[in-house]
Amino acid sequence: MDVPKSLPNLAEQVLEGQLKQNPQLMPYRDVMQRFLNKYLNWENLKEEVVTVYTQEFTEKELKQLTEFYKTPVGKKASEKMPRLAFAAGQIGLKRAQEHESELRQMMEAEKEKK
């Protein structure tokens, strides 16, 4: 999946998402970028990422995934998935925020029941 190369892109997407949601953070963009580069890199995350994958997939499945990610569509998926996952998360967050008042009303109604 070429995670060492994809992590900087993921960090950039995270940063851009934060700046878009909080434009007041723009003066701190460089500081935030340095912070993400420091902690969101393969050397820092490798052990935990490997553990997560080995908990979810068998050795045979990991070998099959490895073969898939060597194919052209696998390489494209590896390249595009972080951005797509981030975009999907943003869509979900936006939708939840659009209906935040409904959640508050539901919580208030539940509170009044007690």
SVG drawing of the C-alpha trace seen along z (x, -y; Angstrom):
<svg xmlns="http://www.w3.org/2000/svg" viewBox="-41 -34 52 52">
<polyline fill="none" stroke="black" stroke-width="0.4" points="0.0,0.0 3.1,-2.2 2.0,-3.7 5.2,-5.6 4.4,-7.6 0.7,-8.0 1.0,-9.2 2.3,-12.7 -0.7,-13.0 -3.0,-12.0 -1.4,-14.5 -1.9,-17.2 -5.6,-16.3 -6.1,-16.3 -4.5,-19.8 -6.4,-21.2 -9.7,-19.9 -8.8,-21.5 -8.0,-24.8 -11.2,-24.7 -13.2,-24.1 -11.2,-26.6 -9.9,-29.4 -8.7,-31.2 -5.9,-28.5 -4.4,-29.6 -1.6,-31.6 -0.5,-28.4 -0.5,-26.3 3.3,-25.8 3.4,-24.9 0.6,-22.4 2.3,-20.9 5.5,-20.4 3.6,-18.8 1.8,-16.4 5.0,-15.6 6.6,-14.8 3.9,-12.4 2.1,-11.2 5.0,-9.3 5.7,-5.7 8.5,-5.4 6.1,-6.5 3.1,-4.5 4.5,-1.3 4.2,1.0 0.7,0.0 -0.5,0.1 0.9,3.6 -0.8,4.7 -4.1,3.3 -3.8,5.1 -2.7,8.4 -5.7,8.3 -8.1,7.8 -6.6,10.1 -5.1,13.5 -1.6,14.0 -3.2,15.5 -5.5,12.4 -2.5,10.1 -0.6,11.8 -3.7,11.5 -4.0,7.8 -0.3,7.4 -0.8,9.0 -3.8,6.8 -2.0,3.6 0.7,4.5 -1.9,4.4 -2.7,1.1 -6.2,0.9 -4.6,1.8 -2.1,-1.0 -4.9,-3.4 -7.0,-2.3 -4.0,-2.7 -3.5,-6.2 -7.1,-7.3 -8.5,-5.6 -7.1,-7.9 -8.6,-10.9 -11.9,-9.1 -12.1,-8.0 -11.4,-11.5 -14.0,-13.0 -16.6,-10.4 -15.8,-11.4 -16.3,-15.0 -19.6,-14.3 -20.8,-12.5 -19.6,-15.2 -21.3,-17.9 -24.5,-16.0 -24.4,-15.5 -23.7,-19.2 -26.6,-20.1 -28.9,-18.3 -27.2,-19.2 -30.3,-21.1 -32.5,-18.0 -30.0,-16.0 -30.2,-18.7 -34.0,-18.6 -34.0,-14.8 -31.6,-14.9 -33.7,-17.6 -36.8,-15.5 -35.0,-12.5 -33.8,-14.7 -37.4,-15.8 -38.6,-12.1 -36.3,-11.6"/>
</svg>
